Amino acid sequence: MENFITASQIKQEYEKGRRNFDEIKSTNQDFHGFVLKGSSFRKADLSWSHFDTADLSDCDFTEANLIWTGMRRVIVRNTKFVKANISYADMSNSIFENTDFSNANLTATLLFNVNMGGANIQGANMTWAATSILQLDEEGLKFVLEKLQQAGREIPPELLSHLKFTVRQIHEKSKQLSEMKLAYITPGMARKEGAAYGPNIATLERDIATLYEQFEGLYTRAVKYGSGVKGKGSTSPQYTRQR
């Protein structure tokens, strides 16, 4: 595999016209907002890197190592992830139109609010993958966090507790919302009761949206936290509890 190359170096090379980055090693890097359309990263090691809001359309990540990557709000159209290892990644709020995930490893990957129109997931390993945080119960979260710690990430107990608490709050409020919506459409409800339900439903929906954002930030902190993963570009961010 080629020597280590940083995200900034890849950006510079891309701007010069380079599109072939096959088999490169670029771990623990920040590709936030990069435009890398049409690039090839076949068999590249991009583990623990972050691509949030990047444009990765028409790229080829066949057999790439994308374990523990952040790909939130990315634009990915006509891209190949064939046999790629994307386990434990956060790919929430992203567009994956006509994307090929065939035989990819998507174990415990977060796929909240994604557009996968025309995506091919034939043969993909979707064990513990969650398309909604309601599918990520405390047992599933425990599984993911244990994997983080096995990878050498020493996560503060307070951060772990806050993550679990946030997941529990989302489950509880989502249950309340479902019950309230069901009651709201029940025939025979008094007009006065119905008028009171509307604002309460809206409040719960806002609360859940806020909790989703908190979870997203906390999860990213957990993945980035610690110095257990060696190599250039590793970070040790401080944990500050969200209020």
Buried (B, 14 or more C-beta within 10 A) or exposed (E): EEEBBBBEEBBEBBEEEEBEBBBBBBBBBBBBEBBBBBBBBBBBBBBBBBBBBBBBBBBBBBBBBBBBBBBBBBBBBBBBBBBBBBBBBBBBBBBBBBBBBBBBBBBBBBBBBBBBEEBBBEEBBBEBBBBEBBEBBEEBBEBBBEBBBEBEBEBBEEBBEBBBBBBBBBBEBBEBBEEBBEEBEEEEEEEEEEEEBEEEBEEBBEBBEEBBEBBBEBBBBBBBBBEBBEBEBBEEEEBEEEE
